């Protein structure tokens, strides 16, 4: 069962990699590669789902 997040994606402070990819207009694999290379900072909480802070995504995008 999936719980719908009531906060619009454009206003979220943390994003999953698929959400961040959608927001950035990039393929998810590009964000996964950047995360694996530690170019894009990610974190996990209580699951194995990688998340990225919105400001870290914006900082990484500015380096492209």
Secondary structure, 3 states (H helix, E strand, C coil): CCCCCCCCHHHCCEEEHHHHHHHHCCCHHHHHHHHHCCCCCCECCCCCCCEEEHHHHHHHHHCC
